[in-house]
């Protein structure tokens, strides 16, 4: 998950993922310029977070918990 420390949507999604036992890595785009560039690429020039990038190379921006769970299930199948 690409995130920033001050992003309320990021905090909400993290707490939901934690509650459901979903594992994820967090990359602070303010601390990693290369990550900020990736987020901009995925989001048409915007540094919109949370942005999740999956093992198949696809990405979701500000997804719901349900969207994340559905995507992870599709990757596992």
HTML snippet that shows the backbone in 3Dmol.js (N, CA, C, O; Angstrom):
<script src="https://3Dmol.org/build/3Dmol-min.js"></script>
<div id="view" style="width:600px;height:400px;position:relative"></div>
<script>
const pdb = `
ATOM      1  N   UNK A   1       0.841  -1.164   0.000  1.00  0.00           N
ATOM      2  CA  UNK A   1       0.000   0.000   0.000  1.00  0.00           C
ATOM      3  C   UNK A   1       0.891   1.233   0.000  1.00  0.00           C
ATOM      4  O   UNK A   1       1.751   1.395   0.866  1.00  0.00           O
ATOM      5  N   UNK A   2       0.674   2.087  -0.971  1.00  0.00           N
ATOM      6  CA  UNK A   2       1.361   3.367  -1.015  1.00  0.00           C
ATOM      7  C   UNK A   2       0.498   4.345  -0.235  1.00  0.00           C
ATOM      8  O   UNK A   2      -0.713   4.432  -0.438  1.00  0.00           O
ATOM      9  N   UNK A   3       1.147   5.080   0.663  1.00  0.00           N
ATOM     10  CA  UNK A   3       0.423   5.842   1.657  1.00  0.00           C
ATOM     11  C   UNK A   3       1.208   7.083   2.058  1.00  0.00           C
ATOM     12  O   UNK A   3       2.340   7.289   1.623  1.00  0.00           O
ATOM     13  N   UNK A   4       0.582   7.910   2.900  1.00  0.00           N
ATOM     14  CA  UNK A   4       1.254   8.998   3.604  1.00  0.00           C
ATOM     15  C   UNK A   4       0.807   8.932   5.063  1.00  0.00           C
ATOM     16  O   UNK A   4      -0.257   8.388   5.360  1.00  0.00           O
ATOM     17  N   UNK A   5       1.610   9.480   5.975  1.00  0.00           N
ATOM     18  CA  UNK A   5       1.242   9.415   7.390  1.00  0.00           C
ATOM     19  C   UNK A   5      -0.045  10.185   7.727  1.00  0.00           C
ATOM     20  O   UNK A   5      -0.730   9.852   8.695  1.00  0.00           O
ATOM     21  N   UNK A   6      -0.364  11.188   6.952  1.00  0.00           N
ATOM     22  CA  UNK A   6      -1.501  12.056   7.263  1.00  0.00           C
ATOM     23  C   UNK A   6      -2.793  11.678   6.530  1.00  0.00           C
ATOM     24  O   UNK A   6      -3.808  12.356   6.692  1.00  0.00           O
ATOM     25  N   UNK A   7      -2.773  10.630   5.745  1.00  0.00           N
ATOM     26  CA  UNK A   7      -3.928  10.257   4.915  1.00  0.00           C
ATOM     27  C   UNK A   7      -4.977   9.500   5.733  1.00  0.00           C
ATOM     28  O   UNK A   7      -4.738   8.372   6.164  1.00  0.00           O
ATOM     29  N   UNK A   8      -6.126  10.119   5.942  1.00  0.00           N
ATOM     30  CA  UNK A   8      -7.209   9.488   6.683  1.00  0.00           C
ATOM     31  C   UNK A   8      -7.750   8.242   6.004  1.00  0.00           C
ATOM     32  O   UNK A   8      -8.064   7.258   6.675  1.00  0.00           O
ATOM     33  N   UNK A   9      -7.862   8.270   4.679  1.00  0.00           N
ATOM     34  CA  UNK A   9      -8.343   7.097   3.944  1.00  0.00           C
ATOM     35  C   UNK A   9      -7.373   5.931   4.101  1.00  0.00           C
ATOM     36  O   UNK A   9      -7.785   4.773   4.175  1.00  0.00           O
ATOM     37  N   UNK A  10      -6.081   6.250   4.151  1.00  0.00           N
ATOM     38  CA  UNK A  10      -5.061   5.211   4.340  1.00  0.00           C
ATOM     39  C   UNK A  10      -5.196   4.580   5.718  1.00  0.00           C
ATOM     40  O   UNK A  10      -5.158   3.357   5.849  1.00  0.00           O
ATOM     41  N   UNK A  11      -5.353   5.404   6.739  1.00  0.00           N
ATOM     42  CA  UNK A  11      -5.503   4.890   8.107  1.00  0.00           C
ATOM     43  C   UNK A  11      -6.739   3.998   8.213  1.00  0.00           C
ATOM     44  O   UNK A  11      -6.698   2.946   8.851  1.00  0.00           O
ATOM     45  N   UNK A  12      -7.828   4.418   7.589  1.00  0.00           N
ATOM     46  CA  UNK A  12      -9.061   3.631   7.641  1.00  0.00           C
ATOM     47  C   UNK A  12      -8.860   2.271   6.978  1.00  0.00           C
ATOM     48  O   UNK A  12      -9.222   1.241   7.547  1.00  0.00           O
ATOM     49  N   UNK A  13      -8.277   2.268   5.762  1.00  0.00           N
ATOM     50  CA  UNK A  13      -8.081   1.005   5.053  1.00  0.00           C
ATOM     51  C   UNK A  13      -7.105   0.105   5.808  1.00  0.00           C
ATOM     52  O   UNK A  13      -7.323  -1.103   5.896  1.00  0.00           O
ATOM     53  N   UNK A  14      -6.036   0.679   6.353  1.00  0.00           N
ATOM     54  CA  UNK A  14      -5.081  -0.122   7.129  1.00  0.00           C
ATOM     55  C   UNK A  14      -5.778  -0.800   8.300  1.00  0.00           C
ATOM     56  O   UNK A  14      -5.566  -1.988   8.541  1.00  0.00           O
ATOM     57  N   UNK A  15      -6.606  -0.060   9.031  1.00  0.00           N
ATOM     58  CA  UNK A  15      -7.273  -0.655  10.194  1.00  0.00           C
ATOM     59  C   UNK A  15      -8.243  -1.749   9.762  1.00  0.00           C
ATOM     60  O   UNK A  15      -8.389  -2.753  10.459  1.00  0.00           O
ATOM     61  N   UNK A  16      -8.905  -1.572   8.629  1.00  0.00           N
ATOM     62  CA  UNK A  16      -9.815  -2.605   8.117  1.00  0.00           C
ATOM     63  C   UNK A  16      -9.038  -3.849   7.703  1.00  0.00           C
ATOM     64  O   UNK A  16      -9.447  -4.969   8.008  1.00  0.00           O
ATOM     65  N   UNK A  17      -7.929  -3.656   7.015  1.00  0.00           N
ATOM     66  CA  UNK A  17      -7.105  -4.790   6.589  1.00  0.00           C
ATOM     67  C   UNK A  17      -6.535  -5.513   7.804  1.00  0.00           C
ATOM     68  O   UNK A  17      -6.504  -6.743   7.839  1.00  0.00           O
ATOM     69  N   UNK A  18      -6.083  -4.753   8.799  1.00  0.00           N
ATOM     70  CA  UNK A  18      -5.557  -5.352  10.020  1.00  0.00           C
ATOM     71  C   UNK A  18      -6.635  -6.184  10.708  1.00  0.00           C
ATOM     72  O   UNK A  18      -6.377  -7.309  11.138  1.00  0.00           O
ATOM     73  N   UNK A  19      -7.824  -5.639  10.810  1.00  0.00           N
ATOM     74  CA  UNK A  19      -8.935  -6.329  11.474  1.00  0.00           C
ATOM     75  C   UNK A  19      -9.256  -7.657  10.778  1.00  0.00           C
ATOM     76  O   UNK A  19      -9.610  -8.639  11.430  1.00  0.00           O
ATOM     77  N   UNK A  20      -9.127  -7.672   9.440  1.00  0.00           N
ATOM     78  CA  UNK A  20      -9.438  -8.867   8.657  1.00  0.00           C
ATOM     79  C   UNK A  20      -8.243  -9.809   8.491  1.00  0.00           C
ATOM     80  O   UNK A  20      -8.367 -10.874   7.887  1.00  0.00           O
ATOM     81  N   UNK A  21      -7.091  -9.413   9.027  1.00  0.00           N
ATOM     82  CA  UNK A  21      -5.907 -10.266   8.949  1.00  0.00           C
ATOM     83  C   UNK A  21      -5.244 -10.290   7.586  1.00  0.00           C
ATOM     84  O   UNK A  21      -4.550 -11.248   7.248  1.00  0.00           O
ATOM     85  N   UNK A  22      -5.450  -9.249   6.807  1.00  0.00           N
ATOM     86  CA  UNK A  22      -4.841  -9.155   5.476  1.00  0.00           C
ATOM     87  C   UNK A  22      -3.444  -8.557   5.619  1.00  0.00           C
ATOM     88  O   UNK A  22      -3.276  -7.477   6.185  1.00  0.00           O
ATOM     89  N   UNK A  23      -2.456  -9.265   5.106  1.00  0.00           N
ATOM     90  CA  UNK A  23      -1.081  -8.772   5.177  1.00  0.00           C
ATOM     91  C   UNK A  23      -0.798  -7.820   4.032  1.00  0.00           C
ATOM     92  O   UNK A  23      -1.288  -8.006   2.918  1.00  0.00           O
ATOM     93  N   UNK A  24      -0.002  -6.796   4.314  1.00  0.00           N
ATOM     94  CA  UNK A  24       0.352  -5.798   3.304  1.00  0.00           C
ATOM     95  C   UNK A  24       1.609  -5.077   3.749  1.00  0.00           C
ATOM     96  O   UNK A  24       1.955  -5.072   4.930  1.00  0.00           O
ATOM     97  N   UNK A  25       2.279  -4.478   2.802  1.00  0.00           N
ATOM     98  CA  UNK A  25       3.430  -3.632   3.082  1.00  0.00           C
ATOM     99  C   UNK A  25       3.011  -2.196   2.856  1.00  0.00           C
ATOM    100  O   UNK A  25       2.186  -1.912   1.988  1.00  0.00           O
ATOM    101  N   UNK A  26       3.581  -1.284   3.638  1.00  0.00           N
ATOM    102  CA  UNK A  26       3.279   0.134   3.495  1.00  0.00           C
ATOM    103  C   UNK A  26       4.527   0.856   3.005  1.00  0.00           C
ATOM    104  O   UNK A  26       5.622   0.661   3.533  1.00  0.00           O
ATOM    105  N   UNK A  27       4.345   1.695   1.983  1.00  0.00           N
ATOM    106  CA  UNK A  27       5.423   2.537   1.474  1.00  0.00           C
ATOM    107  C   UNK A  27       4.951   3.986   1.569  1.00  0.00           C
ATOM    108  O   UNK A  27       3.956   4.364   0.951  1.00  0.00           O
ATOM    109  N   UNK A  28       5.667   4.785   2.341  1.00  0.00           N
ATOM    110  CA  UNK A  28       5.351   6.206   2.511  1.00  0.00           C
ATOM    111  C   UNK A  28       5.910   6.958   1.306  1.00  0.00           C
ATOM    112  O   UNK A  28       7.126   7.053   1.138  1.00  0.00           O
ATOM    113  N   UNK A  29       5.028   7.488   0.475  1.00  0.00           N
ATOM    114  CA  UNK A  29       5.486   8.152  -0.751  1.00  0.00           C
ATOM    115  C   UNK A  29       6.205   9.467  -0.472  1.00  0.00           C
ATOM    116  O   UNK A  29       6.901   9.989  -1.343  1.00  0.00           O
ATOM    117  N   UNK A  30       6.045  10.005   0.729  1.00  0.00           N
ATOM    118  CA  UNK A  30       6.780  11.221   1.075  1.00  0.00           C
ATOM    119  C   UNK A  30       8.239  10.916   1.410  1.00  0.00           C
ATOM    120  O   UNK A  30       9.096  11.797   1.326  1.00  0.00           O
ATOM    121  N   UNK A  31       8.520   9.668   1.788  1.00  0.00           N
ATOM    122  CA  UNK A  31       9.883   9.259   2.129  1.00  0.00           C
ATOM    123  C   UNK A  31      10.612   8.580   0.966  1.00  0.00           C
ATOM    124  O   UNK A  31      11.835   8.436   0.990  1.00  0.00           O
ATOM    125  N   UNK A  32       9.859   8.168  -0.042  1.00  0.00           N
ATOM    126  CA  UNK A  32      10.430   7.418  -1.164  1.00  0.00           C
ATOM    127  C   UNK A  32       9.971   8.046  -2.487  1.00  0.00           C
ATOM    128  O   UNK A  32       8.884   7.734  -2.974  1.00  0.00           O
ATOM    129  N   UNK A  33      10.785   8.921  -3.061  1.00  0.00           N
ATOM    130  CA  UNK A  33      10.398   9.610  -4.299  1.00  0.00           C
ATOM    131  C   UNK A  33      10.051   8.664  -5.447  1.00  0.00           C
ATOM    132  O   UNK A  33       9.179   8.972  -6.259  1.00  0.00           O
ATOM    133  N   UNK A  34      10.730   7.510  -5.522  1.00  0.00           N
ATOM    134  CA  UNK A  34      10.427   6.561  -6.593  1.00  0.00           C
ATOM    135  C   UNK A  34       9.014   5.994  -6.418  1.00  0.00           C
ATOM    136  O   UNK A  34       8.337   5.700  -7.403  1.00  0.00           O
ATOM    137  N   UNK A  35       8.580   5.845  -5.191  1.00  0.00           N
ATOM    138  CA  UNK A  35       7.222   5.375  -4.931  1.00  0.00           C
ATOM    139  C   UNK A  35       6.201   6.438  -5.323  1.00  0.00           C
ATOM    140  O   UNK A  35       5.145   6.123  -5.872  1.00  0.00           O
ATOM    141  N   UNK A  36       6.522   7.697  -5.038  1.00  0.00           N
ATOM    142  CA  UNK A  36       5.625   8.789  -5.433  1.00  0.00           C
ATOM    143  C   UNK A  36       5.476   8.819  -6.951  1.00  0.00           C
ATOM    144  O   UNK A  36       4.386   9.070  -7.465  1.00  0.00           O
ATOM    145  N   UNK A  37       6.555   8.568  -7.659  1.00  0.00           N
ATOM    146  CA  UNK A  37       6.499   8.537  -9.134  1.00  0.00           C
ATOM    147  C   UNK A  37       5.622   7.398  -9.623  1.00  0.00           C
ATOM    148  O   UNK A  37       4.859   7.567 -10.574  1.00  0.00           O
ATOM    149  N   UNK A  38       5.722   6.249  -8.988  1.00  0.00           N
ATOM    150  CA  UNK A  38       4.881   5.119  -9.369  1.00  0.00           C
ATOM    151  C   UNK A  38       3.407   5.444  -9.141  1.00  0.00           C
ATOM    152  O   UNK A  38       2.567   5.163  -9.997  1.00  0.00           O
ATOM    153  N   UNK A  39       3.094   6.031  -7.994  1.00  0.00           N
ATOM    154  CA  UNK A  39       1.712   6.399  -7.689  1.00  0.00           C
ATOM    155  C   UNK A  39       1.199   7.411  -8.723  1.00  0.00           C
ATOM    156  O   UNK A  39       0.056   7.313  -9.168  1.00  0.00           O
ATOM    157  N   UNK A  40       2.028   8.368  -9.101  1.00  0.00           N
ATOM    158  CA  UNK A  40       1.636   9.341 -10.128  1.00  0.00           C
ATOM    159  C   UNK A  40       1.353   8.646 -11.451  1.00  0.00           C
ATOM    160  O   UNK A  40       0.392   8.997 -12.136  1.00  0.00           O
ATOM    161  N   UNK A  41       2.160   7.681 -11.819  1.00  0.00           N
ATOM    162  CA  UNK A  41       1.960   6.946 -13.071  1.00  0.00           C
ATOM    163  C   UNK A  41       0.627   6.213 -13.060  1.00  0.00           C
ATOM    164  O   UNK A  41      -0.127   6.269 -14.032  1.00  0.00           O
ATOM    165  N   UNK A  42       0.344   5.538 -11.980  1.00  0.00           N
ATOM    166  CA  UNK A  42      -0.888   4.767 -11.854  1.00  0.00           C
ATOM    167  C   UNK A  42      -2.117   5.684 -11.844  1.00  0.00           C
ATOM    168  O   UNK A  42      -3.180   5.312 -12.342  1.00  0.00           O
ATOM    169  N   UNK A  43      -1.960   6.884 -11.274  1.00  0.00           N
ATOM    170  CA  UNK A  43      -3.096   7.783 -11.057  1.00  0.00           C
ATOM    171  C   UNK A  43      -3.080   9.011 -11.960  1.00  0.00           C
ATOM    172  O   UNK A  43      -3.532  10.085 -11.563  1.00  0.00           O
ATOM    173  N   UNK A  44      -2.561   8.852 -13.172  1.00  0.00           N
ATOM    174  CA  UNK A  44      -2.616   9.902 -14.198  1.00  0.00           C
ATOM    175  C   UNK A  44      -2.039  11.227 -13.707  1.00  0.00           C
ATOM    176  O   UNK A  44      -2.624  12.290 -13.916  1.00  0.00           O
ATOM    177  N   UNK A  45      -0.873  11.145 -13.046  1.00  0.00           N
ATOM    178  CA  UNK A  45      -0.175  12.349 -12.611  1.00  0.00           C
ATOM    179  C   UNK A  45      -0.488  12.797 -11.198  1.00  0.00           C
ATOM    180  O   UNK A  45       0.112  13.757 -10.712  1.00  0.00           O
ATOM    181  N   UNK A  46      -1.405  12.133 -10.530  1.00  0.00           N
ATOM    182  CA  UNK A  46      -1.789  12.524  -9.170  1.00  0.00           C
ATOM    183  C   UNK A  46      -1.165  11.607  -8.136  1.00  0.00           C
ATOM    184  O   UNK A  46      -1.014  10.408  -8.370  1.00  0.00           O
ATOM    185  N   UNK A  47      -0.802  12.169  -6.997  1.00  0.00           N
ATOM    186  CA  UNK A  47      -0.273  11.375  -5.884  1.00  0.00           C
ATOM    187  C   UNK A  47      -1.424  10.985  -4.966  1.00  0.00           C
ATOM    188  O   UNK A  47      -1.460  11.383  -3.801  1.00  0.00           O
ATOM    189  N   UNK A  48      -2.345  10.221  -5.485  1.00  0.00           N
ATOM    190  CA  UNK A  48      -3.528   9.814  -4.740  1.00  0.00           C
ATOM    191  C   UNK A  48      -3.233   8.538  -3.954  1.00  0.00           C
ATOM    192  O   UNK A  48      -2.777   7.539  -4.510  1.00  0.00           O
ATOM    193  N   UNK A  49      -3.502   8.591  -2.657  1.00  0.00           N
ATOM    194  CA  UNK A  49      -3.306   7.432  -1.791  1.00  0.00           C
ATOM    195  C   UNK A  49      -4.563   7.216  -0.959  1.00  0.00           C
ATOM    196  O   UNK A  49      -5.294   8.171  -0.699  1.00  0.00           O
ATOM    197  N   UNK A  50      -4.827   5.997  -0.541  1.00  0.00           N
ATOM    198  CA  UNK A  50      -4.003   4.814  -0.712  1.00  0.00           C
ATOM    199  C   UNK A  50      -4.081   4.266  -2.130  1.00  0.00           C
ATOM    200  O   UNK A  50      -5.150   4.219  -2.739  1.00  0.00           O
ATOM    201  N   UNK A  51      -2.941   3.859  -2.633  1.00  0.00           N
ATOM    202  CA  UNK A  51      -2.862   3.141  -3.890  1.00  0.00           C
ATOM    203  C   UNK A  51      -2.267   1.776  -3.583  1.00  0.00           C
ATOM    204  O   UNK A  51      -1.209   1.667  -2.963  1.00  0.00           O
ATOM    205  N   UNK A  52      -2.961   0.747  -4.023  1.00  0.00           N
ATOM    206  CA  UNK A  52      -2.483  -0.621  -3.826  1.00  0.00           C
ATOM    207  C   UNK A  52      -2.061  -1.183  -5.169  1.00  0.00           C
ATOM    208  O   UNK A  52      -2.782  -1.054  -6.159  1.00  0.00           O
ATOM    209  N   UNK A  53      -0.881  -1.814  -5.204  1.00  0.00           N
ATOM    210  CA  UNK A  53      -0.386  -2.466  -6.407  1.00  0.00           C
ATOM    211  C   UNK A  53      -0.257  -3.947  -6.073  1.00  0.00           C
ATOM    212  O   UNK A  53       0.320  -4.325  -5.054  1.00  0.00           O
ATOM    213  N   UNK A  54      -0.802  -4.766  -6.947  1.00  0.00           N
ATOM    214  CA  UNK A  54      -0.879  -6.205  -6.696  1.00  0.00           C
ATOM    215  C   UNK A  54       0.187  -6.966  -7.472  1.00  0.00           C
ATOM    216  O   UNK A  54       0.857  -6.417  -8.346  1.00  0.00           O
ATOM    217  N   UNK A  55       0.325  -8.226  -7.136  1.00  0.00           N
ATOM    218  CA  UNK A  55       1.363  -9.075  -7.733  1.00  0.00           C
ATOM    219  C   UNK A  55       1.216  -9.228  -9.239  1.00  0.00           C
ATOM    220  O   UNK A  55       2.191  -9.534  -9.924  1.00  0.00           O
ATOM    221  N   UNK A  56       0.004  -9.017  -9.769  1.00  0.00           N
ATOM    222  CA  UNK A  56      -0.186  -9.113 -11.219  1.00  0.00           C
ATOM    223  C   UNK A  56       0.064  -7.783 -11.930  1.00  0.00           C
ATOM    224  O   UNK A  56      -0.138  -7.672 -13.139  1.00  0.00           O
ATOM    225  N   UNK A  57       0.506  -6.774 -11.171  1.00  0.00           N
ATOM    226  CA  UNK A  57       0.824  -5.479 -11.767  1.00  0.00           C
ATOM    227  C   UNK A  57      -0.337  -4.505 -11.829  1.00  0.00           C
ATOM    228  O   UNK A  57      -0.145  -3.345 -12.192  1.00  0.00           O
ATOM    229  N   UNK A  58      -1.534  -4.948 -11.485  1.00  0.00           N
ATOM    230  CA  UNK A  58      -2.688  -4.048 -11.486  1.00  0.00           C
ATOM    231  C   UNK A  58      -2.681  -3.212 -10.210  1.00  0.00           C
ATOM    232  O   UNK A  58      -1.986  -3.528  -9.244  1.00  0.00           O
ATOM    233  N   UNK A  59      -3.463  -2.146 -10.228  1.00  0.00           N
ATOM    234  CA  UNK A  59      -3.510  -1.239  -9.079  1.00  0.00           C
ATOM    235  C   UNK A  59      -4.943  -0.810  -8.811  1.00  0.00           C
ATOM    236  O   UNK A  59      -5.793  -0.803  -9.702  1.00  0.00           O
ATOM    237  N   UNK A  60      -5.185  -0.453  -7.553  1.00  0.00           N
ATOM    238  CA  UNK A  60      -6.456   0.139  -7.151  1.00  0.00           C
ATOM    239  C   UNK A  60      -6.146   1.387  -6.336  1.00  0.00           C
ATOM    240  O   UNK A  60      -5.214   1.410  -5.533  1.00  0.00           O
ATOM    241  N   UNK A  61      -6.943   2.418  -6.560  1.00  0.00           N
ATOM    242  CA  UNK A  61      -6.782   3.658  -5.821  1.00  0.00           C
ATOM    243  C   UNK A  61      -7.968   3.838  -4.893  1.00  0.00           C
ATOM    244  O   UNK A  61      -9.123   3.806  -5.315  1.00  0.00           O
ATOM    245  N   UNK A  62      -7.655   4.028  -3.617  1.00  0.00           N
ATOM    246  CA  UNK A  62      -8.658   4.207  -2.569  1.00  0.00           C
ATOM    247  C   UNK A  62      -9.751   3.131  -2.634  1.00  0.00           C
ATOM    248  O   UNK A  62     -10.940   3.450  -2.658  1.00  0.00           O
ATOM    249  N   UNK A  63      -9.343   1.861  -2.661  1.00  0.00           N
ATOM    250  CA  UNK A  63     -10.337   0.788  -2.752  1.00  0.00           C
ATOM    251  C   UNK A  63     -11.036   0.561  -1.413  1.00  0.00           C
ATOM    252  O   UNK A  63     -10.533   0.939  -0.355  1.00  0.00           O
ATOM    253  N   UNK A  64     -12.186  -0.053  -1.490  1.00  0.00           N
ATOM    254  CA  UNK A  64     -12.880  -0.486  -0.272  1.00  0.00           C
ATOM    255  C   UNK A  64     -12.250  -1.800   0.184  1.00  0.00           C
ATOM    256  O   UNK A  64     -11.532  -2.453  -0.573  1.00  0.00           O
ATOM    257  N   UNK A  65     -12.528  -2.175   1.420  1.00  0.00           N
ATOM    258  CA  UNK A  65     -12.061  -3.462   1.920  1.00  0.00           C
ATOM    259  C   UNK A  65     -12.574  -4.587   1.036  1.00  0.00           C
ATOM    260  O   UNK A  65     -11.829  -5.516   0.722  1.00  0.00           O
ATOM    261  N   UNK A  66     -13.821  -4.515   0.635  1.00  0.00           N
ATOM    262  CA  UNK A  66     -14.414  -5.552  -0.214  1.00  0.00           C
ATOM    263  C   UNK A  66     -13.664  -5.656  -1.551  1.00  0.00           C
ATOM    264  O   UNK A  66     -13.401  -6.761  -2.026  1.00  0.00           O
ATOM    265  N   UNK A  67     -13.324  -4.521  -2.154  1.00  0.00           N
ATOM    266  CA  UNK A  67     -12.592  -4.541  -3.422  1.00  0.00           C
ATOM    267  C   UNK A  67     -11.226  -5.202  -3.247  1.00  0.00           C
ATOM    268  O   UNK A  67     -10.794  -5.970  -4.106  1.00  0.00           O
ATOM    269  N   UNK A  68     -10.553  -4.909  -2.149  1.00  0.00           N
ATOM    270  CA  UNK A  68      -9.245  -5.520  -1.887  1.00  0.00           C
ATOM    271  C   UNK A  68      -9.403  -7.028  -1.703  1.00  0.00           C
ATOM    272  O   UNK A  68      -8.643  -7.811  -2.272  1.00  0.00           O
ATOM    273  N   UNK A  69     -10.389  -7.428  -0.911  1.00  0.00           N
ATOM    274  CA  UNK A  69     -10.607  -8.852  -0.676  1.00  0.00           C
ATOM    275  C   UNK A  69     -10.946  -9.586  -1.966  1.00  0.00           C
ATOM    276  O   UNK A  69     -10.460 -10.694  -2.193  1.00  0.00           O
ATOM    277  N   UNK A  70     -11.771  -8.985  -2.809  1.00  0.00           N
ATOM    278  CA  UNK A  70     -12.126  -9.609  -4.083  1.00  0.00           C
ATOM    279  C   UNK A  70     -10.902  -9.740  -4.974  1.00  0.00           C
ATOM    280  O   UNK A  70     -10.714 -10.769  -5.623  1.00  0.00           O
ATOM    281  N   UNK A  71     -10.073  -8.715  -5.012  1.00  0.00           N
ATOM    282  CA  UNK A  71      -8.875  -8.769  -5.859  1.00  0.00           C
ATOM    283  C   UNK A  71      -7.920  -9.835  -5.351  1.00  0.00           C
ATOM    284  O   UNK A  71      -7.378 -10.602  -6.146  1.00  0.00           O
ATOM    285  N   UNK A  72      -7.703  -9.899  -4.042  1.00  0.00           N
ATOM    286  CA  UNK A  72      -6.818 -10.913  -3.488  1.00  0.00           C
ATOM    287  C   UNK A  72      -7.340 -12.316  -3.744  1.00  0.00           C
ATOM    288  O   UNK A  72      -6.560 -13.230  -4.009  1.00  0.00           O
ATOM    289  N   UNK A  73      -8.651 -12.494  -3.668  1.00  0.00           N
ATOM    290  CA  UNK A  73      -9.250 -13.804  -3.947  1.00  0.00           C
ATOM    291  C   UNK A  73      -9.034 -14.193  -5.394  1.00  0.00           C
ATOM    292  O   UNK A  73      -8.759 -15.355  -5.691  1.00  0.00           O
ATOM    293  N   UNK A  74      -9.157 -13.224  -6.307  1.00  0.00           N
ATOM    294  CA  UNK A  74      -8.947 -13.526  -7.729  1.00  0.00           C
ATOM    295  C   UNK A  74      -7.492 -13.897  -8.007  1.00  0.00           C
ATOM    296  O   UNK A  74      -7.218 -14.713  -8.888  1.00  0.00           O
ATOM    297  N   UNK A  75      -6.568 -13.308  -7.269  1.00  0.00           N
ATOM    298  CA  UNK A  75      -5.142 -13.626  -7.447  1.00  0.00           C
ATOM    299  C   UNK A  75      -4.815 -14.995  -6.875  1.00  0.00           C
ATOM    300  O   UNK A  75      -3.935 -15.688  -7.386  1.00  0.00           O
ATOM    301  N   UNK A  76      -5.508 -15.386  -5.832  1.00  0.00           N
ATOM    302  CA  UNK A  76      -5.245 -16.674  -5.193  1.00  0.00           C
ATOM    303  C   UNK A  76      -5.817 -17.837  -5.985  1.00  0.00           C
ATOM    304  O   UNK A  76      -5.368 -18.976  -5.856  1.00  0.00           O
ATOM    305  N   UNK A  77      -6.841 -17.526  -6.829  1.00  0.00           N
ATOM    306  CA  UNK A  77      -7.528 -18.590  -7.561  1.00  0.00           C
ATOM    307  C   UNK A  77      -6.829 -18.970  -8.766  1.00  0.00           C
ATOM    308  O   UNK A  77      -7.284 -19.855  -9.490  1.00  0.00           O
TER     309      UNK A  77
END
`;
const viewer = $3Dmol.createViewer("view");
viewer.addModel(pdb, "pdb");
viewer.setStyle({}, {cartoon: {color: "spectrum"}});
viewer.zoomTo();
viewer.render();
</script>
